[in-house]
Structures are given as C-alpha cells and as structure tokens.
Amino acid sequence: MYITCLDVEGVLVPEIWIAFSKASGIPELKKTTRDEPDYNKLMNWRLGILKDHGLGLKEIQDVIATIDPFPGAKEFLDELRSFSQVILISDTFEQFASPLMKKLGNPTLFCNTLEVAPSGEITGFKMRCEKSKLTTVKALQSIGYETIASGDSYNDLGMIQASKAGFLFRSTEKIKADYPELPAFEEYNDLLAAIKDAMSE
C-alpha cells in the first residue's frame, strides 16, 4: 500500500513568503527553505521583520487570497489521487494554507499553526512535530505504508531520502547538484509518470 507525500509551496502553489515580499516591498522576506535549511531560524527571522514593519496575519492573508495554484497543479493532484492516497506535508501554517487548499480540491494537509495575538500580530508558531516531514513519513511506514515523496527544498530531503521512491520537483540548481542521485523533474506529467513507475515496481 502506497501513500504519496508532497510538499506544497514551490510544488503546487507559489511560495507564500515570496508573494508577500513582493506585495509588501520587503525584499528580505524572499528568503525561503531553499535558502535556509533551519526552519525555526528562518521563521523567527521572518517574525522579527514582520514586527519591525508592524505587519500581522491579516496583511499576509490578504496577499494569500490573490495567490492561485500553479497551472496544472490541481489537475496533477486530481490525477494522482485517482490511483494513490496523497498527503500534502508542509511547514506552512493552517492560517495560511486554508484558502489555497480549497483551490486544490481540499486535499489532506499536515502542517503547523501560528500563535496570533488579538491585535493580529503573529507572536510565534507551533510546529506539529520535530522534523515534521521526515517524522510523518516514518510514522506512515511504521503502520504498513510504502511512501513516495517529492518536494523542492532542503526541508523535503529527509522525507524524499527515507521513502521507497523520492523525487525533486522544480528544485534549485544547487540542491540538484548536491543530490545528483535524486531524480529531478520540472513538469507534472513527468512526476506523475515517475510516481506510477515507482508504484508498479
């Protein structure tokens, strides 16, 4: 029995923080897990910038409302879900992801949650578990599932490497060069075909 585990941002939808960086005119917020492997460090740095600029959850949600999934992402997901169980595993937050999940047909999503003050200031964040992507894949394997995983960033490498089959998707040239053993794809049809092949082995 297989479960396919997919990253969300950079794979199915644009990076939320990059979109917010453009909308807010704060270039520092373009940094993502493609640039900084330590997610806690990255998030605490982001929250500091938001505080300095007096920005809160509402401003980010207003930008998220304008974001659509990548062209072909929903169709890819629909096709994938027709022959595999699928779980999206993301280091994003419920308060960010909900409107995007509606646009993707409400797939199952495992993510984290923000701590938000009554004023709307984001005061902190609560991670679902340590190394959430790798931990989730190992938990699925412990209850009898074979996992197939795909993502684009440093924080996806654990679940990709721990799975029966794992693929990079629209990753950076550096990550592809550093992990040449991982098949890397740019198009949904190619990723779909690779997942089907892995499930038939």
N, C-alpha and C positions, 0 to 999 in steps of 0.2 A: 504494500500500500504506500502510495506516494503523496507527499504534500509539497507543493512548490511554495517557496518563501521568497518574496520580492521586497526589495527596497522601494520607497515611494518617490521621494524628491530626486530629480535627476533621471529617474527611470520612467515614471508615469506622469509626473507633473513637474513644472519648473520649480527651481529652488525658491522657497518662500522668502528666505532672507535676502537673496539677490534681488528679487522683485521689490522687497521693502526698501532695500538700499537705494535702488533707482528712484522709487516714489518719494522717499524722504530726503534724498540728496545727501545721504551719509555714506560715502564710499567704503568706509571701514567695515560696514555690515555685509559687504560682499563675501567675506571670508566664510567658508563652509568646511564640512568634514573632508572635502577633497584637499583642503589646505592644512587643516589642523586635526591630527588624529585623536587628540584628547578632548572628548566631547564636553566633559564638565568644565574644563578650562575655557573652551570656546563659548559655552553658554553663559558662564559667569562674566566673561568679557563682553558679550552682547548685552547682558542686562545692565552692566555698568554704562555702556554707551546710551542705552535707552533712558536710563535715569538722568544722565548728563543733559540729554536733549528734552526731557520732560515728556517722553512718549510712552504710551501704555498699550494695553491689549486692544482697545478699540481701533487705534490707528493701524495696527497690524492687520486686524480682521477686515478693516475697510479695504486694504490692499488685496488680501486673500480673496475677497468677493469678486475681484476683477480677474483672477487667475483661472485659466482653463487647463484641463489636462493636455498633454502633448497630442498633436494629431495622430490618430490611430491607436492611442493608448487604451481607450475604452473597448474598442473592437478587439485589440490584442487580449485584454483581460477577459472579455466575454468568451473568446475562443479558447483561451487557456482553461477557464473554469468549466468548459464543456467536457474536458477529459481529465482534469486534475483538481483535487482540493487545492485551494490557494489561500495563503495568509500573507497579508502585507505586514511587514515588520519595519517600523520606522522609529527614529529617535525624535520625531516631531511630537507635537502635543495635541491632545483631544481638542483644545480650544482653537487650534489652527486647522486641523485636518478635516473636521466635520463637513464643511461645505464642499470640499474637494471630493470627499468620499461619495457624496450624493451625485456628483457629476460623473463618477466612475461606476455607478450602479450599486453603491453600498456594499463593497466587498468587506470581508473581515479584516480588521486592522488592529494590530497590537502596537500601542505607542505609549507615551508618557503624559503627564499632566503638569500644568503650570500652577503656581501659587500666585493668586491675584488679590490685591488689596481692594477694599470697597471703592477706592478712588480710581481703580482701573490700572494702577501701577503693577507691573509684574515684579513680585518681590522674590521669587525663587522658582524652583522647578523640582518635581518629584519623579525620579526615574523609576520605571516599573520594576526593574531588577538590574543587577550589575551585568555589564556586557550583554545588553538585552537581546541582541540578535543571535549571538552565539549561544547564549543560555536557552533561548527559545528553541533553537534547532536541536540542541542536545536533549531538551525535555521531550520534544516530539519523537526523537529517536528512541528515548527510553520507554515510550509507550507503544513501540512497534511500527513506527513510520520510517520510511526512507525519505530523506529530504533532498530536494533540488533547490538551489538558491542562486539568486542573481542580484547584483547591485553595482553601484558606480564608484563608491568611495572607500576610504580607509576603514570606516566603521562597519563595512559589509564584508571585509576579508575573512573575518572569523567564521561567519556562517557559510560563506562560499567554500572555504577550505575544509570545513567539517562535514560538508554534505557529500552524498554519493556522487552528485554532479554539481558543479558550480561554474557560473559564467559572469564575466564582467559585461556590463552594458553601458555604452556611452560614457566610458570612464576617461580619465586623463591619460595623456601620453606617458607621464611619469609612472603612474600606477601600472599601466600596461607593460612598460619597460621593466619595472621592478618585479613583476609577477608574470613572466612570459609563459609559464606553464598553464595559466588560466585562459581558456578560450574567451575571446573578446568580440562582442558584436555591436553593431550600430543600428540595425534595423529590427523591428519587431518580428517580422516574418522569419528572420534567421534565428532569433532567440527562441521563437515558438518551435521551429524545426529541431533545434538542439535539445530542447526540453522533451519533445516527443521521442527523439532518438534515445535519450537517457532513460526514459521510462520503458522502452522496448528492449533494453539490454538484459 
